[in-house]
């Protein structure tokens, strides 16, 4: 079991309470006539503004962890707490981006980005009144990811990488405290993917939210994370925790450094041990 890491508060005296606490989380699913254990036990803390990645073999429960954090599938074994409260229903302070960006084809790019503000409180209430302000928020995000000139295009007029960038804008427009990323760049080519690392890092640094990334790409996890958790095969636990102390903002040139290579190799070693 990985021990929680306490961090000092702004005053430097009391450790601040982690925004997310995984307290002996387990997971079982029905399998035929029995229950199959997917996650044996996971305990860890995630601080406000921290970027963490989960890597591990297929089927070890990585996506299930994101579903638990989102509150879409509340945990039944152990307790997952957000701001000290058990997560028992879908959280409003969460943004989600998947491998498949699923933009609505009949809405222009900017209207796809605005969508969460039409459905999430408190924005929903004054969406019409504050429409211009929200449009400006969406435009700012789209500019930050290089889509300033594509806001009036439909999703089918964008490349895969552009759609994913728009999807990231949509997941951040309502200023979530937690950004959940399920292999968001898995379908992109290697060059586009690396550009997306930089862009995501910039968005996350600006948003100052928690980032939780599921990825099979160890270099991606090193580039983006403060902490990488390696999960063991099912029934899974945290097999290894690696703190990534590379300075920020990170650049693609840093991926060529010995430090970067050593960190990725360290992760690889622990995945191979499983
Ligand atoms: N609703 C469900 N009912 C039954 N079993 C499920 C359900 N959802 C997931 N599982 C099982 O739980 C296990 C973990 O699934 P999950 O998608 O979390 O794994 P993962 O680590 O994200 O896998 P991958 O890396 O292949 O995406 C898998 O064996 C899957 O078959």
Boltz pocket constraint, residues with backbone or C-beta under 6 A from the ligand:
constraints:
  - pocket:
      binder: B
      contacts: [[A, 29], [A, 30], [A, 38], [A, 56], [A, 57], [A, 58], [A, 59], [A, 60], [A, 61], [A, 62], [A, 63], [A, 64], [A, 65]]
      max_distance: 6.0
